[in-house]
Amino acid sequence: MLRALRILTMLVAGIALGLAVTWATAIRGTMGGNIDDGPWRTSLNVGSSESGPYLRAQIAVHGLLALSREETLYYTAARDSEGQTLVGNCSYRIEGRDPPARWWSITAYADDFLIPNSADRYSVSMNSVARGPDGSFAVTLSKTQAERNWIPVTDGPFDLTIRLYNPQTSVVADPANVPLPIIKRANCE
Amino acid sequence: MIARNCKWIAGAFLIAAIVHVTSLLLLPRLIVVRTMSVMARSASANTILHPPRPSARSRTVVRPSPDLLYSICVYDLRAADGAVRVSIHDMPDTYWSVSVFDADTNNFYALNDRQAKTGVADFLLAESAAPANDERLPVVAAPTSRGIVLFRILVSDDARMAELDAARRHALCAPYRAG
């Protein structure tokens, strides 16, 4: 009887621990990567047969059907430029210039889906962003409406993805030093 | 106490390692199969779907881009008796691409508007042996017999939505019959 109980305990503990490690290493969080560029993180092996089992599982969970680097590079940020977690009860300014790609967009997600809002606004892109006279732009992430370049967010953690479609060769050559926008926390409730 | 239960603790760690590796390796394919099952509720394999522009209500595939129109097809080479023809033509002047993913999430083929040049993409998806092909279409070897074909079309201007939505309906993903 005691032996059967020990076997059962061993099985349950082993299965629970194994699944917990898979959750912690592949399911929890957001799109993974091993290359940091400020608050942004990416991998050159997304969508590629070269991706290892951990990246492959992360992409399946958080970025299924992502294109390989020849077509698109995805940078994701779950923290601002000071390292604080992005949360909807704070507002943020994303400041920068056009990244070196044929086309780009910045999109906000919560739990890997677009964030519901009455304005049906989810992103800014190369086509839609309003720029200053010097070509720079500032995007506002907030719950309350901003005058221009506004991406609405709601309470709770969220993250951002920059898509670089047909990136310039310099991006793939040195993905940790791409001139991507900074993310500045403005104020919090 | 610990010494007495040492073999049971070691056994639990061994089982944990096996469960971790197995679940990690199976997870991508399980997610692809689940996604294909969800899509099968709307259309059978080798049939293209044209879902609405992504919004917060879009829940089939994670992290969609709200700036793109997607058309999607589950390819099944066995159900198609060997080959599936994938094509699109008369595409307007905007970024578009057609990409193909195997059951392990690998993006093993992609073609965009600049590479297609003439606004046309037209190829066969097949398993290793090239099918009889009188039209001399390029053949793309699929690593797995089932997977996903995805068309992306950039909505460069909201005013062009109707034009772009009409254009993507030229897309084809269907069993290929030679001759």
Interface residues (C-beta under 8 A of the other chain):
Chain A: R6 T9 M10 L11 A13 G14 I15 L17 G18 L19 V21 T22 T25 A26 I27 M31 G47 S48 S49 P53 Y54 R56 A57 I59 A60 V61 H62 G63 L64 L65 A66 L67 S68 E70 E71 R102 W103 S105 T107 Y109 D112 F113 L114 I115 P116 N117 D120 Y122 S123 S125 N127 T161 R163 Y165 N166
Chain B: N5 W8 G11 A12 F13 L14 I15 A16 A17 I18 V19 H20 V21 T22 S23 L24 L25 L27 P28 I31 V32 T35 P54 S55 A56 S58 R59 V61 V62 R63 P64 S65 P66 D67 Y95 S97 S99 F101 D104 T105 N106 N107 F108 A110 N112 R114 I148 L150 L154 S156 D157
